[in-house]
Amino acid sequence: MRNNKTFMADETKVDKKWFVVDAAGQVVGRLASELANILRGKTKPIYTPHNDTGDFVVVVNADKVAFTGRKLDQKLYTRYSGYIGGLKQTKAKDMLVKKPTEILTHAVKGMLPKNSLGRRQLKKLKVYAGTEHPHTAQKPEKLEIKWAK
C-alpha cells in the first residue's frame, strides 16, 4: 500500500526573500504579471495556492514605467466616492504625474486573488517613485525581469 502524501507548504516555515525590481522602461502589464507571480509564490517549487508562500518585492523607479500603444492618453482609472455623482476618472498620464506608485499597485492588485489571501500578498509589494527605498536592512537581491520590456 502506498503511503504518498501531497505536500502542503506551511506559511510559517517558508523562507521569504526580498527582491528589488527596477521598473524604468518596463511595460506596466507585463511587469505586473511577473510581480504577481513572485508575490503569490508561483516561482517556487513549494507553491501552495491557499498559503502565502511568496516573497517580498520592492519596486523602484515606478514613475518611469511605460505603456504600449495609446494607453497613456486613453486609459482611465476609475474610482467612486459612494455619493451621487461621485464617479472620478483619471487618465493614465495624469496618474503617472500625481501618483506614479498607484499605477503598478493597481495593476498587481488586479492579478492577485480577491480575498484575504490576496490582500496579505499585496502588502508584500513596496512601490517607490524614485531610486531610493528604506528596505536596505532586509538586504534585497536585485531581480532582472527581461521579457517585460
C-alpha positions as a Markdown table, in Angstrom:
| # | Residue | x | y | z |
|---|---|---|---|---|
| 1 | Met | 0.0 | 0.0 | 0.0 |
| 2 | Arg | 1.3 | 3.4 | -1.0 |
| 3 | Asn | 1.9 | 6.0 | 1.7 |
| 4 | Asn | 2.5 | 9.0 | -0.6 |
| 5 | Lys | 1.0 | 12.2 | 0.7 |
| 6 | Thr | 0.5 | 15.5 | -1.0 |
| 7 | Phe | 2.9 | 18.2 | 0.1 |
| 8 | Met | 1.4 | 21.4 | 1.5 |
| 9 | Ala | 3.7 | 24.2 | 2.4 |
| 10 | Asp | 3.4 | 25.8 | 5.8 |
| 11 | Glu | 3.4 | 29.6 | 5.8 |
| 12 | Thr | 5.4 | 29.9 | 8.9 |
| 13 | Lys | 8.2 | 27.7 | 7.7 |
| 14 | Val | 8.6 | 29.3 | 4.2 |
| 15 | Asp | 11.8 | 31.3 | 3.7 |
| 16 | Lys | 10.7 | 34.6 | 2.3 |
| 17 | Lys | 13.3 | 36.6 | 0.3 |
| 18 | Trp | 13.3 | 40.3 | -0.6 |
| 19 | Phe | 13.8 | 41.4 | -4.2 |
| 20 | Val | 14.4 | 44.8 | -5.8 |
| 21 | Val | 13.0 | 45.4 | -9.3 |
| 22 | Asp | 13.8 | 48.4 | -11.5 |
| 23 | Ala | 10.6 | 49.5 | -13.3 |
| 24 | Ala | 12.3 | 52.0 | -15.6 |
| 25 | Gly | 11.2 | 51.4 | -19.2 |
| 26 | Gln | 9.1 | 48.3 | -18.3 |
| 27 | Val | 5.7 | 47.8 | -19.7 |
| 28 | Val | 3.1 | 48.0 | -16.9 |
| 29 | Gly | 1.0 | 44.9 | -17.5 |
| 30 | Arg | 3.9 | 42.6 | -18.3 |
| 31 | Leu | 5.8 | 43.8 | -15.2 |
| 32 | Ala | 2.7 | 43.5 | -13.0 |
| 33 | Ser | 2.0 | 39.9 | -14.0 |
| 34 | Glu | 5.6 | 38.9 | -13.2 |
| 35 | Leu | 5.4 | 40.7 | -9.8 |
| 36 | Ala | 2.1 | 39.0 | -9.0 |
| 37 | Asn | 3.7 | 35.6 | -9.6 |
| 38 | Ile | 6.5 | 36.4 | -7.3 |
| 39 | Leu | 4.2 | 37.7 | -4.6 |
| 40 | Arg | 2.0 | 34.6 | -4.8 |
| 41 | Gly | 5.0 | 32.2 | -4.7 |
| 42 | Lys | 4.4 | 30.7 | -8.1 |
| 43 | Thr | 8.1 | 30.9 | -8.9 |
| 44 | Lys | 8.9 | 28.5 | -6.1 |
| 45 | Pro | 8.6 | 24.7 | -6.2 |
| 46 | Ile | 6.7 | 24.7 | -2.9 |
| 47 | Tyr | 3.9 | 26.8 | -4.2 |
| 48 | Thr | 0.6 | 26.1 | -2.4 |
| 49 | Pro | -2.5 | 28.0 | -3.7 |
| 50 | His | -4.1 | 28.5 | -0.3 |
| 51 | Asn | -1.0 | 29.6 | 1.6 |
| 52 | Asp | 1.2 | 32.7 | 1.3 |
| 53 | Thr | 4.5 | 31.3 | 0.0 |
| 54 | Gly | 5.6 | 34.3 | -1.9 |
| 55 | Asp | 8.4 | 36.8 | -1.5 |
| 56 | Phe | 8.6 | 40.5 | -0.8 |
| 57 | Val | 9.1 | 42.8 | -3.8 |
| 58 | Val | 10.5 | 46.4 | -3.7 |
| 59 | Val | 9.8 | 48.3 | -7.0 |
| 60 | Val | 11.9 | 51.4 | -7.7 |
| 61 | Asn | 11.5 | 54.0 | -10.5 |
| 62 | Ala | 7.8 | 53.4 | -10.7 |
| 63 | Asp | 7.5 | 56.9 | -12.3 |
| 64 | Lys | 9.4 | 55.7 | -15.4 |
| 65 | Val | 7.0 | 52.8 | -16.4 |
| 66 | Ala | 5.9 | 52.5 | -20.0 |
| 67 | Phe | 2.5 | 52.0 | -21.6 |
| 68 | Thr | 2.1 | 50.4 | -25.0 |
| 69 | Gly | 0.0 | 51.9 | -27.8 |
| 70 | Arg | -2.1 | 54.9 | -26.9 |
| 71 | Lys | -2.9 | 53.8 | -23.3 |
| 72 | Leu | -1.1 | 56.8 | -21.8 |
| 73 | Asp | -3.7 | 59.1 | -23.3 |
| 74 | Gln | -6.8 | 56.7 | -23.4 |
| 75 | Lys | -6.6 | 54.5 | -20.3 |
| 76 | Leu | -8.8 | 55.7 | -17.4 |
| 77 | Tyr | -8.5 | 54.8 | -13.7 |
| 78 | Thr | -12.0 | 55.0 | -12.2 |
| 79 | Arg | -13.0 | 55.3 | -8.5 |
| 80 | Tyr | -16.3 | 56.0 | -6.9 |
| 81 | Ser | -16.8 | 58.1 | -3.7 |
| 82 | Gly | -20.1 | 56.5 | -2.7 |
| 83 | Tyr | -22.1 | 59.7 | -3.2 |
| 84 | Ile | -24.4 | 60.6 | -6.0 |
| 85 | Gly | -22.3 | 61.9 | -8.9 |
| 86 | Gly | -19.1 | 60.8 | -7.1 |
| 87 | Leu | -17.6 | 59.0 | -10.1 |
| 88 | Lys | -14.0 | 60.2 | -10.6 |
| 89 | Gln | -11.9 | 59.3 | -13.6 |
| 90 | Thr | -8.2 | 60.0 | -14.1 |
| 91 | Lys | -6.2 | 59.4 | -17.3 |
| 92 | Ala | -3.0 | 57.4 | -17.1 |
| 93 | Lys | -0.7 | 60.3 | -18.0 |
| 94 | Asp | -2.2 | 62.4 | -15.1 |
| 95 | Met | -1.9 | 59.4 | -12.7 |
| 96 | Leu | 1.8 | 59.0 | -13.8 |
| 97 | Val | 2.4 | 62.6 | -12.6 |
| 98 | Lys | 0.3 | 62.7 | -9.5 |
| 99 | Lys | 0.5 | 59.1 | -8.1 |
| 100 | Pro | 3.0 | 57.0 | -10.1 |
| 101 | Thr | 3.1 | 54.3 | -7.4 |
| 102 | Glu | -0.7 | 53.7 | -7.7 |
| 103 | Ile | -0.4 | 52.5 | -11.3 |
| 104 | Leu | 1.7 | 49.5 | -10.5 |
| 105 | Thr | -0.1 | 48.8 | -7.3 |
| 106 | His | -3.5 | 48.8 | -9.1 |
| 107 | Ala | -2.2 | 46.5 | -11.9 |
| 108 | Val | -0.8 | 44.0 | -9.5 |
| 109 | Lys | -3.8 | 44.1 | -7.2 |
| 110 | Gly | -6.0 | 43.0 | -10.2 |
| 111 | Met | -3.8 | 40.0 | -10.7 |
| 112 | Leu | -4.0 | 38.7 | -7.2 |
| 113 | Pro | -6.8 | 36.7 | -5.6 |
| 114 | Lys | -9.8 | 38.7 | -4.5 |
| 115 | Asn | -9.9 | 37.5 | -0.9 |
| 116 | Ser | -8.0 | 37.9 | 2.4 |
| 117 | Leu | -5.0 | 36.0 | 1.0 |
| 118 | Gly | -4.7 | 38.4 | -1.9 |
| 119 | Arg | -4.8 | 41.4 | 0.5 |
| 120 | Arg | -2.0 | 39.9 | 2.6 |
| 121 | Gln | 0.1 | 39.2 | -0.6 |
| 122 | Leu | -0.4 | 42.8 | -1.8 |
| 123 | Lys | 1.1 | 44.1 | 1.5 |
| 124 | Lys | 4.4 | 42.5 | 0.5 |
| 125 | Leu | 4.6 | 44.8 | -2.5 |
| 126 | Lys | 6.5 | 48.0 | -1.8 |
| 127 | Val | 6.5 | 50.6 | -4.7 |
| 128 | Tyr | 8.6 | 53.8 | -4.8 |
| 129 | Ala | 8.7 | 56.5 | -7.4 |
| 130 | Gly | 12.4 | 57.2 | -7.2 |
| 131 | Thr | 15.5 | 55.1 | -6.9 |
| 132 | Glu | 15.7 | 55.2 | -3.1 |
| 133 | His | 13.9 | 52.8 | -0.8 |
| 134 | Pro | 14.1 | 52.2 | 3.0 |
| 135 | His | 14.4 | 48.4 | 2.8 |
| 136 | Thr | 18.2 | 48.1 | 2.7 |
| 137 | Ala | 18.3 | 46.4 | 6.1 |
| 138 | Gln | 16.5 | 43.4 | 4.6 |
| 139 | Lys | 19.3 | 43.0 | 2.0 |
| 140 | Pro | 17.1 | 42.6 | -1.1 |
| 141 | Glu | 18.5 | 40.9 | -4.1 |
| 142 | Lys | 18.4 | 42.6 | -7.5 |
| 143 | Leu | 15.9 | 40.8 | -9.8 |
| 144 | Glu | 16.1 | 41.3 | -13.6 |
| 145 | Ile | 12.8 | 40.9 | -15.5 |
| 146 | Lys | 13.9 | 40.8 | -19.1 |
| 147 | Trp | 10.8 | 39.9 | -21.0 |
| 148 | Ala | 8.7 | 42.7 | -19.6 |
| 149 | Lys | 10.5 | 45.3 | -21.8 |
